[in-house]
């Protein structure tokens, strides 16, 4: 399992405890008091480190290679998943998956970005960066959901839409723009959750939902911190500074009205206890679907439309008063 820089003191202490425990068992020496002291020290260290994470450190957790992905949540939360492939125009995109599924007694259409666990799978999944055919497939699935009156459940986890030449030639911007427009008019409930990275248009391309949630150590941003730093300071090394300035964590996003709520994670991140996160997320999604099912078609559309229209704050310049003549 990969170790993040700020986790090294924890890993080193865990190794010492393990080594001492093995020595204790082999030599039959009573070292339980020492082991207890070290275990207590480890617990305090974890609380101190993970309770004071910087935004950049939280982004590193959001990108952790062992973090649960869309397929993991489908496996832990849903039954009878039947994957649907292809956009019926060009090809299938393995970076964005979806299909029919069931959450307890509710049939749904589920879709989301999918990353890989190793280099081979990441290349196949394009590191979770969808092509135009991925977004067109997503829209095809959402229209199918509308046809069968099924709620749509979405998992967002992408650094951004793929910016390659082929993707641009096949209409990447148009595919995302069409999704933004068409999702505002879907007559079924849509519930989306940012489970890792929520990067730029690649995220919002499947993110126009009635309810939008975010996991505690995920982020949702118009641009990656590295991209922002490259533009503002001409230096991607300043990404941690950009991350702080962008205000992209769950707490900020709730305050700005971008997301509805933050889903808690275990102290060290979702990868430490995926079942805990899946259980809590499942409950939130089911409650949201049941709540949205009470709305009429017009109320559902108005709620989604108004949610996104109210995002953002701006000030209009004051008009100068012209002195009255006479």
NORPE-V442536 format. One record per residue. N is the residue number from 1. RES is the residue in one small letter. SS is DSSP state (hx for helix, st for strand, lp for the rest). Layout:
BEGIN
n:N res:RES ss:SS
n:N res:RES ss:SS
END
This chain:
BEGIN
n:1 res:x ss:lp
n:2 res:x ss:lp
n:3 res:x ss:lp
n:4 res:x ss:lp
n:5 res:x ss:hx
n:6 res:x ss:hx
n:7 res:x ss:hx
n:8 res:x ss:hx
n:9 res:x ss:hx
n:10 res:x ss:hx
n:11 res:x ss:hx
n:12 res:x ss:hx
n:13 res:x ss:hx
n:14 res:x ss:hx
n:15 res:x ss:hx
n:16 res:x ss:hx
n:17 res:x ss:hx
n:18 res:x ss:hx
n:19 res:x ss:hx
n:20 res:x ss:hx
n:21 res:x ss:hx
n:22 res:x ss:hx
n:23 res:x ss:hx
n:24 res:x ss:hx
n:25 res:x ss:hx
n:26 res:x ss:hx
n:27 res:x ss:hx
n:28 res:x ss:lp
n:29 res:x ss:lp
n:30 res:x ss:lp
n:31 res:x ss:lp
n:32 res:x ss:hx
n:33 res:x ss:hx
n:34 res:x ss:hx
n:35 res:x ss:hx
n:36 res:x ss:hx
n:37 res:x ss:hx
n:38 res:x ss:hx
n:39 res:x ss:hx
n:40 res:x ss:hx
n:41 res:x ss:hx
n:42 res:x ss:hx
n:43 res:x ss:hx
n:44 res:x ss:hx
n:45 res:x ss:hx
n:46 res:x ss:hx
n:47 res:x ss:hx
n:48 res:x ss:hx
n:49 res:x ss:hx
n:50 res:x ss:hx
n:51 res:x ss:lp
n:52 res:x ss:lp
n:53 res:x ss:lp
n:54 res:x ss:lp
n:55 res:x ss:hx
n:56 res:x ss:hx
n:57 res:x ss:hx
n:58 res:x ss:hx
n:59 res:x ss:hx
n:60 res:x ss:hx
n:61 res:x ss:hx
n:62 res:x ss:hx
n:63 res:x ss:lp
n:64 res:x ss:lp
n:65 res:x ss:lp
n:66 res:x ss:lp
n:67 res:x ss:lp
n:68 res:x ss:lp
n:69 res:x ss:lp
n:70 res:x ss:hx
n:71 res:x ss:hx
n:72 res:x ss:hx
n:73 res:x ss:hx
n:74 res:x ss:hx
n:75 res:x ss:hx
n:76 res:x ss:hx
n:77 res:x ss:hx
n:78 res:x ss:lp
n:79 res:x ss:st
n:80 res:x ss:st
n:81 res:x ss:st
n:82 res:x ss:st
n:83 res:x ss:st
n:84 res:x ss:lp
n:85 res:x ss:lp
n:86 res:x ss:lp
n:87 res:x ss:lp
n:88 res:x ss:lp
n:89 res:x ss:lp
n:90 res:x ss:lp
n:91 res:x ss:lp
n:92 res:x ss:lp
n:93 res:x ss:lp
n:94 res:x ss:lp
n:95 res:x ss:lp
n:96 res:x ss:st
n:97 res:x ss:st
n:98 res:x ss:st
n:99 res:x ss:st
n:100 res:x ss:st
n:101 res:x ss:st
n:102 res:x ss:st
n:103 res:x ss:st
n:104 res:x ss:lp
n:105 res:x ss:lp
n:106 res:x ss:st
n:107 res:x ss:st
n:108 res:x ss:st
n:109 res:x ss:st
n:110 res:x ss:st
n:111 res:x ss:st
n:112 res:x ss:st
n:113 res:x ss:st
n:114 res:x ss:lp
n:115 res:x ss:lp
n:116 res:x ss:lp
n:117 res:x ss:lp
n:118 res:x ss:lp
n:119 res:x ss:hx
n:120 res:x ss:hx
n:121 res:x ss:hx
n:122 res:x ss:hx
n:123 res:x ss:hx
n:124 res:x ss:hx
n:125 res:x ss:hx
n:126 res:x ss:hx
n:127 res:x ss:hx
n:128 res:x ss:hx
n:129 res:x ss:lp
n:130 res:x ss:lp
n:131 res:x ss:lp
n:132 res:x ss:hx
n:133 res:x ss:hx
n:134 res:x ss:hx
n:135 res:x ss:hx
n:136 res:x ss:hx
n:137 res:x ss:hx
n:138 res:x ss:hx
n:139 res:x ss:hx
n:140 res:x ss:hx
n:141 res:x ss:hx
n:142 res:x ss:hx
n:143 res:x ss:hx
n:144 res:x ss:hx
n:145 res:x ss:hx
n:146 res:x ss:hx
n:147 res:x ss:hx
n:148 res:x ss:lp
n:149 res:x ss:lp
n:150 res:x ss:lp
n:151 res:x ss:st
n:152 res:x ss:st
n:153 res:x ss:st
n:154 res:x ss:st
n:155 res:x ss:st
n:156 res:x ss:st
n:157 res:x ss:st
n:158 res:x ss:st
n:159 res:x ss:lp
n:160 res:x ss:lp
n:161 res:x ss:lp
n:162 res:x ss:lp
n:163 res:x ss:lp
n:164 res:x ss:lp
n:165 res:x ss:hx
n:166 res:x ss:hx
n:167 res:x ss:hx
n:168 res:x ss:hx
n:169 res:x ss:hx
n:170 res:x ss:lp
n:171 res:x ss:lp
n:172 res:x ss:hx
n:173 res:x ss:hx
n:174 res:x ss:hx
n:175 res:x ss:hx
n:176 res:x ss:hx
n:177 res:x ss:hx
n:178 res:x ss:hx
n:179 res:x ss:hx
n:180 res:x ss:hx
n:181 res:x ss:hx
n:182 res:x ss:hx
n:183 res:x ss:hx
n:184 res:x ss:lp
n:185 res:x ss:lp
n:186 res:x ss:lp
n:187 res:x ss:lp
n:188 res:x ss:lp
n:189 res:x ss:lp
n:190 res:x ss:st
n:191 res:x ss:st
n:192 res:x ss:st
n:193 res:x ss:st
n:194 res:x ss:st
n:195 res:x ss:st
n:196 res:x ss:st
n:197 res:x ss:st
n:198 res:x ss:st
n:199 res:x ss:st
n:200 res:x ss:hx
n:201 res:x ss:hx
n:202 res:x ss:hx
n:203 res:x ss:hx
n:204 res:x ss:hx
n:205 res:x ss:lp
n:206 res:x ss:lp
n:207 res:x ss:lp
n:208 res:x ss:lp
n:209 res:x ss:lp
n:210 res:x ss:lp
n:211 res:x ss:st
n:212 res:x ss:st
n:213 res:x ss:st
n:214 res:x ss:st
n:215 res:x ss:st
n:216 res:x ss:lp
n:217 res:x ss:lp
n:218 res:x ss:lp
n:219 res:x ss:st
n:220 res:x ss:st
n:221 res:x ss:st
n:222 res:x ss:lp
n:223 res:x ss:lp
n:224 res:x ss:lp
n:225 res:x ss:hx
n:226 res:x ss:hx
n:227 res:x ss:hx
n:228 res:x ss:hx
n:229 res:x ss:hx
n:230 res:x ss:hx
n:231 res:x ss:hx
n:232 res:x ss:hx
n:233 res:x ss:lp
n:234 res:x ss:lp
n:235 res:x ss:lp
n:236 res:x ss:hx
n:237 res:x ss:hx
n:238 res:x ss:hx
n:239 res:x ss:hx
n:240 res:x ss:hx
n:241 res:x ss:hx
n:242 res:x ss:hx
n:243 res:x ss:hx
n:244 res:x ss:hx
n:245 res:x ss:hx
n:246 res:x ss:hx
n:247 res:x ss:lp
n:248 res:x ss:lp
n:249 res:x ss:st
n:250 res:x ss:hx
n:251 res:x ss:hx
n:252 res:x ss:hx
n:253 res:x ss:hx
n:254 res:x ss:hx
n:255 res:x ss:hx
n:256 res:x ss:lp
n:257 res:x ss:lp
n:258 res:x ss:lp
n:259 res:x ss:lp
n:260 res:x ss:lp
n:261 res:x ss:st
n:262 res:x ss:st
n:263 res:x ss:st
n:264 res:x ss:lp
n:265 res:x ss:lp
n:266 res:x ss:lp
n:267 res:x ss:lp
n:268 res:x ss:lp
n:269 res:x ss:lp
n:270 res:x ss:hx
n:271 res:x ss:hx
n:272 res:x ss:hx
n:273 res:x ss:lp
n:274 res:x ss:hx
n:275 res:x ss:hx
n:276 res:x ss:hx
n:277 res:x ss:hx
n:278 res:x ss:hx
n:279 res:x ss:hx
n:280 res:x ss:hx
n:281 res:x ss:hx
n:282 res:x ss:hx
n:283 res:x ss:hx
n:284 res:x ss:hx
n:285 res:x ss:hx
n:286 res:x ss:hx
n:287 res:x ss:hx
n:288 res:x ss:hx
n:289 res:x ss:hx
n:290 res:x ss:hx
n:291 res:x ss:hx
n:292 res:x ss:hx
n:293 res:x ss:lp
n:294 res:x ss:lp
n:295 res:x ss:lp
n:296 res:x ss:lp
n:297 res:x ss:hx
n:298 res:x ss:hx
n:299 res:x ss:hx
n:300 res:x ss:hx
n:301 res:x ss:hx
n:302 res:x ss:hx
n:303 res:x ss:hx
n:304 res:x ss:hx
n:305 res:x ss:hx
n:306 res:x ss:hx
n:307 res:x ss:hx
n:308 res:x ss:hx
n:309 res:x ss:hx
n:310 res:x ss:lp
n:311 res:x ss:lp
n:312 res:x ss:lp
n:313 res:x ss:lp
n:314 res:x ss:lp
n:315 res:x ss:lp
n:316 res:x ss:lp
n:317 res:x ss:lp
n:318 res:x ss:lp
n:319 res:x ss:lp
n:320 res:x ss:lp
n:321 res:x ss:lp
n:322 res:x ss:lp
n:323 res:x ss:lp
n:324 res:x ss:lp
n:325 res:x ss:lp
n:326 res:x ss:lp
END
